Each structure stands twice: as C-alpha cells, then as structure tokens.
Amino acid sequence: MKFKTIFLLFNIIIVISFVFIFFMPVFMLGADYGITFWQKNWPLAIFFVLILAAFNGFFLSNWQVFSLIEAERWDELNKVLAIRLFGKRQFTKRHVRLYVNASLLRADSAAIDRLQAALQEHKPILLQREATLFGTAWLLRNDPAGAEAFLTRWLDKPAVDNKDWLHFYYAFSLIMQQRAAAATPTLEGLLNSREKVLVLLAAYLVGSLCALSTLEPAERQRLQARAEAVRVALAAVFTAERWSRETERAKAEVHVVVLTKLIDEAGAWMFRSRQPDQPSTADSLPTAEAR
C-alpha cells in the first residue's frame, strides 16, 4: 500500500473515531448529559489531538524519505539519509537500516563501510544491535574472511538483533572459505532455533556440506540422520503453501532476501524424501557486484 494512502486512511480513521466518541453521549443520553460528559472528560479530546498531531508530525517530517522509498529512487534516498546520519548525526535504528538496505540495492559497499566506521565511533551500541545486517554486507561483497572477522566480534555479545541469523552468517562465512567442518557446531546449535526458515537452512547445510566435510563415516551418518530428522519434522508441519508464507514472512528482513536461492533449494529438499544434494553455496548468496 502506498505511504500517502496509509497517511490518509489513518487520519480518516482517527477523525471518524473521535467524532463517534464525541457524539456518542449526545446520541445515547441527550445533549445536556453530553455537555456534562465532555466537561468532565475533556482530557480525552486532548489525547486524540495529540495522537493525530504525533502521527502527522512523524509522517510529514519523513515525507521525503517515504516518497523516495515508494519511487525506489535509492541514489536520492542515500543522499538524504547521509545528511541525517553524517551531517546531523541522527543515528537512529530506522535511518541506519534504511541506509544499509539502500546501499545494498546500489551495490555501494563504500557507503556501508563509512556508516560502520561512524557508528563504531559515535554509537557503537547501534552497530552491535545491527551487526547481522552489516555482516550480510560483508558477505555480499564476496569477502567471507572479512565477514568472519566482523561477525566473530558479536557472537557472544548481548542485545544483537536477529542473533540466530548472525550465527548462521558466521557459519556461512566459514563454509564460503571451504571450512564446513568448522561451521558444523554452530549450524547444529541452530537446529533448535525458533526461526523455522533458519532451522531448515541449517539442517540443509549440516546434511550436505558439513556431512561431506568429515572423514569419519560414523560422523557423516550422524549428521545426515540429524538433518533428515529435522527435514521430516518440518515437512510434517508445513504444507507447501504454508511454507511459502513462512519464507515470505522471513524475507521481510533484507538479510534473508539475499538467501533466496539457498532457501528455494532447501525448501525443495524439505518436500522430497532423500538426503540433500550438495548445495551450490558459491551461487546461493549474490555478491554486491551481482546486485
């Protein structure tokens, strides 16, 4: 839905609600009681006005940003956000996420590096909170070693958004460096995550690349059996249609969108009754250049 439509509808709903509440005592109990009611409950009217003013103030102050997003004018959006972030130092979560997402769409890794450095200096707690998003950017520039170094800093830190996904990307950075065996413990730990898309991806990699990386037949069979148990459990819960809704929900995060090909491969594996083929991890994560 367009931002301008949301803006208009919300205003209409608030105004209609206020009018309804304002006249309800009059319609039900008469004009005299209605006047008495509002003499005693006038703060309610102020409350409605404040809600309307706050919403409109927020929307109008960000009208330019919303318009640029709606028009998908990423270059202009980055310029506007750069002024707010680097000029005015308005380091808010919303600005940071929008700037990184727009930079990813523009394949502008230098802009992300600049923001990472600025957050490290001025607001490190926000960099910590958004570490998963910045780690994804490192992988998209086809620098798994850099991604590993960056993500390692935050593995044991609290207050990181999408913490399970951060661990997944750490493991994925190891896999991209042909170190699947080192990634195995992390991926096995994710098999109990609440994020079902993440669970399937972890099981898919555990049963394929991780299993193939071990020289011990018994360990390979254990990993494949565990991956198969997860696959069967998920397939028993999700129909294809429900799984499609689950993946779309997960893709509300940009760092999940970049894994679309791998998610599709894992989804196809979930709905068939054999061990996973070796996934093409080199092609599963698009590079910044490809984007």
N, C-alpha and C positions, 0 to 999 in steps of 0.2 A: 504494500500500500504506500502511496506517495506521502512524503512528510507533510506537505501542505494539506492533504486530505485529513491526516491524523490531527493536525493542528486545528482545523476547522471543526471536525467531529467532536473533539474533546471540549472545545469551547461551547458547542451546541449542547452537549450532554450536561455540562456543569450549569449552564444558564437555565436549561429546562428543569433540572433537579432543584435549583434554587427557587425558581418560580413556583414549582409544585409544592415545595415545603413551605414557602412563604404564604401561599393562599390556602393551604390545607386547613388550618384552624378556622379561617373565614368560612369555607365551604361546609365544614362539619359542625361548627359550633356558633357561627354567626359573626358579624363584623365586630361587635363590641368585644367579644372574647378574643377575636383575632388581634385587635389592637392591644389588649391587655397581655396577650401571649408574647407579642414582639417587644413590648416594653420590658418584660422580664427576661427575654431570651435574645436580646439584640447581639450578644457576642457571637451567636450562631451565624448571623448575617456577615459579621466581620470575618469569621472563619472562612466562609465561602469566597468572599472577596479576596482574601489572602491566598487561597488555593489558586484561584484564577489568575491573580497577579503573578504568583511564583511560576506557574506553568508558562504563562505568556512571556514573562521575563526571560526564563531559560530558553524558550524556543526562539524568541526574537534575537537574543544575544548570540545564538548559534545558527541563525538563519542561513548565513553564507556557507557555513560548513555543511549543513544538511542539504542545501541546494547543490553543492559541488558533488557530494556523495550520490545524490539522486541522478545527476547528469553524468556520473562516472568520469569526472574531469580530475584525474588523480594528480596531474602535474600542478594544477592550480591549488588543489587541496593541500598538497605538501607544502606549498609556499605559505599558505595561510597558517597552517599548523606550525611551520618553522618559526614564524614570527611569534606565535604564542609560546612556543616551547623555549626557543633560544633567545628571543628578544625580550619577552616579558617573564620568562622562566615560570610559566604556568604548567608545572609538571604534574598534571593530573593523570589518573589511570585512563580516562577516556581519550585524552589527547595523545598519550603515548601509544595506545593500541591502534588508534586511527592512523597515526603517523607511520607506525611499523607496517600495518596492513597495506597502506597506500604505497609505501616504499617497496614492499614485496611485489605488488602488482606492477610497479615501474621497473623492477629488477635493479633497484638503486641500493646496493649494499653499502656504499659510502655514507648515505644518509642515515642508515641504521647504525653504522659504526659511530657516527657523530653523536647520535642520540644516546647510545650506550655509554660513551665517554662522559657526556653531560650528566646523565643520571648517576654514574659512578661518583662524580664529583659533587653534585648538588643534592641528589635524592637517592642514595643507594638502596634504601628500603623498597622503593618502587621498582628498581632494577631487579631486586631479589624477587619481588612479587611476580614480575613479568618474565622471569628467567626462561620459562618454557617457550615463550614467543620469540625471544632473542636467540635461544638455542636453535629453533627451527630455521631462523635466518642464516645461521652459520652452516647448517646442512644444505640449505638451498643454494649456497654459493659453491657447493661441492668441496667443502673443507671439513671433512669428518674429524680430522685431528684437532682443528680449531674448535669444532663443536664439542668434542670430548673434553678439551681443556676448560671450555667455558661452563659446560653443564656440570662437570665434576665439582665446581665451586659450590653448587647449590644443592647437591644430593642430600645432604644432612641438615640443610637449613630449614627452619620453620617458615610459615607464612609465605609459601610459594603457591601461586595459583596453578591448578591442574598438575599437582605434584606427581601423580602416577604417569601422566604423559611426559613429564620431564625425565623420569626414569626410563621410559620407553625410548625416548630420543637419545638418551645416553647409550643405551644398549644398541640402538640402531647405528649410532656413530661408530661403535666397535665393529659391528657387522660390516659396515661400509669399508672398514680397514682390514677386512679378512680376519677378524678376531672373534668369530662367532662363539668359540668356547668361552671366552672371557665374558661374553654377553649373556650366557646361559643362566647364571644365578639371578641376575636382575630380571630377565624375562620370566623365569619360573616364579619369582616373587610377585609378578603382576597378574598371575593367573587367578588370583583371588580379588582382583580389583572390582569395584562397583561399576566401572565403565565397561559395558559388555563389548563394545567395538574394540576397545583396548585389549580385553581378555582374548578375543578371537585372534587379533594380530599377534599377540604374544604366543598363543598356542600354535599358530601357523608357523612362526619362525622357530619355535622350540622343536616342533616335529619335523622340520625340514633342515634348514641350515645348521641349527645347533646340534641336531642329532647326527648329521653327516660330518660334523667337525670333530667328533670324538672317535678315537681309535679303539675304544673298548666296546665290543658288541653288546655286552650286557647294559652298558650305559646308554647306547644308542636305542636299544629296545625300550629301556625305561622312559626315555624322553619321548619316543614315538607313542608309547602307550599313554603317557600322561596327556600329550597333545590330543590324542584320539578321544580320551575320556572327556576332555573339555569340549571338543567338537560335538560329540554325541549329546552332551548335556545342553549345549546351546541350541543345537538343531531340534531338540525335543521341546524347547520353549518358544523358539521363534519360527513363524512361517516366513516365507519369502517376502510377503507384503509387510509384515510387522518388522522384519529385519531392515527393510528399505526405510521405514520410518525411523528406526533406531539410528541408522547411519546418517540420515538427513539431520536428525537432532544433533548428533555429534559434530557434524560439519558446520554447525553454527560458529565453531572456532576455526579460524584460518589455519592454524597449525595442524588441524585434522584434514582440512580440504586438500592439502598438498600430498596426502597419503591416499588419494582416491584410487589410484591404480592398485596399490597393495591391498586396500580394503576390498576392492572388487575381486581380486584373486582369492583372498581369504574367505570372502562370502561364498564364492563358487565352491571352494573346498568344503565349507561347512555343510553344504547341501548335497554332498556326494559321499560315498561310503568307502573311501580309500585314503591311504596316507597322502599328505600333501606333497606335490611336486616341489622341486627346488625353485623358490621364487626368484624372479629377476630383480634383485634389490637395486641393481645399478639403474634400472629404469623406473623403479617404483616411486622414487622421490625426484620430482623435477628440479633441475638446478635453476638458479636465479637467471642464468643466461637464457635457458629454455623458456622461462616465463616472459 
